[in-house]
Amino acid sequence: MNELDRYARTWGATAVPFGPLSDTQWIPIASQQRALSLLDQTAALRGVMLLSGGNGMGKSTLAGRWVRQLETRLYTPVNLTQATLSSSGLLATLARSLGKRGSIRRERNLEELSAYLSEHERQTLVIVMDDSQNSTHGTLEELRLLLGLNLPSQPTFALILIGDEYLLGQLQLRNHRALCSRLSAHHMLSPWTFEEIQAYLKTGLEAVGINRAKVFEPAAVDLLARATAGVPRSVCLLARAAWLEAARAELREIGAQTMQQAMEQVPGLAGLTRHTT
């Protein structure tokens, strides 16, 4: 039994709490629920959507959860995580992801993609492009041109662009205006509110079998909320660090002092400036 297992066992937990967000830890955040609704709408209408937000806001996690819940009979999702692909690399990667043969020749890749779309016209291809703010103009332009492949009567696929809070402004510049004009939806994820942070802490503890009424003292929750500015990734990391500090010290509750100690272990907190007590 390793150290982490001992900590969990001491607390009567099945695992260390506040790990990567899973379905058991998912909470119905209003901003995320709105994003999911728009994603469903975009896929159904074969539109183009921009999902944006700052670092750690949970864009990729949200999109990944949504993709996993898509009805495979109706949709074929393709996740593009290499945002720095060239336009030719993009086409080849798409072709290979769809079971076609990728090529260094643009026209060959277009033929393969066109063939796939013709063979699966009753299914909707959903392309999800993460870190789109890092894509070159040529890559984004290639995606725009693909939307009109073979001059269809309706869009050939749904496109979900995921990027930082500056991506919309980038798309509104003249050289991306043609793609921007195709956006049918945009949603920027918001930081969690204090109440949503409280709900996450409760759900995260219950997910590993910790059902006690009081684990985090109010002052500790307040400090966590201010230190993280409600950024989901920071909330998860700091909550886990605080629990580990408490478990290491054989404490059964997490107070402000323990939270302050945990803050020294987590760099890059978006809110309160960290200091040593």
Order of alpha helices (4+ residues) and beta strands (2+ residues): alpha-alpha-beta-alpha-beta-alpha-alpha-beta-alpha-beta-alpha-alpha-beta-alpha-alpha-alpha-alpha
